[in-house]
Amino acid sequence: MRLDLLNPKTPENSGTAAGPAGVPAGVGPAAAPPALPRRGLRPVTCVLVGLLALALLGQGQRYRLDPRFRSPSSTLLSYWGALGEGDSQQVLECYAEVRDDLPLPGDLWFLPPTDELWLDGFHSLPVTRGRVLVTYEVHYRPTGSGEERMFRTGNELVRVRGEWRIAKPLGEASMPEWKPVPGPVDT
């Protein structure tokens, strides 16, 4: 549908004559005004820009590494210490990501009540940059017994923002042979 046929309008006269098309003669590069001389940066401007840059350096929050996670061995010591104390929050902090198979407080069910628990014999195998496999020995002394017991286990650890976290266990821990701890006999 042509709308111009429905309401025809006559062109209005604006009162100014249309100029010739193109660039008129005498206008162009030859007729351009002379360029202003360029001034260099003033020393005051340089000093102000430098002070502004220095003021912006160091802005933001500083990131501090948690000493519990500075190395794979310190992460594993924190992990086993938290398991022994039943501190589920600290156990979760030792992991790189939250998963369904994470241990819960009391997951040292296969160990008898212990007086001491410590780790020893760390062996690391770097896999890639920021990823390492660690095998180690878990030593413990059952309550009421002077006997030291031990088993070997391992974990894969990853570096997350400079801190080492547990990615996953290396299979099942080699469980110690169960030896009941002699205790007092009630009569």
Stockholm file with secondary structure:
# STOCKHOLM 1.0

chainA/1-187         MRLDLLNPKTPENSGTAAGPAGVPAGVGPAAAPPALPRRGLRPVTCVLVGLLALALLGQGQRYRLDPRFRSPSSTLLSYWGALGEGDSQQVLECYAEVRDDLPLPGDLWFLPPTDELWLDGFHSLPVTRGRVLVTYEVHYRPTGSGEERMFRTGNELVRVRGEWRIAKPLGEASMPEWKPVPGPVDT
#=GR chainA/1-187 SS CCHHHHSCCCCCCCSCCCCCSSCCTTCSGGGSCCCCCCCCCCHHHHHHHHHHHHHHTTCSCCCCCCGGGSSHHHHHHHHHHHHHHTCHHHHHHTBSSCCTTCCCTTCCTTSCCEEEEEEEEEEEEEEETTEEEEEEEEEEEETTCCCCEEEEEEEEEEEETTEEEEEEESSSCCCCCCCCCCCCCCC
#=GC SS_cons         CCHHHHSCCCCCCCSCCCCCSSCCTTCSGGGSCCCCCCCCCCHHHHHHHHHHHHHHTTCSCCCCCCGGGSSHHHHHHHHHHHHHHTCHHHHHHTBSSCCTTCCCTTCCTTSCCEEEEEEEEEEEEEEETTEEEEEEEEEEEETTCCCCEEEEEEEEEEEETTEEEEEEESSSCCCCCCCCCCCCCCC
//
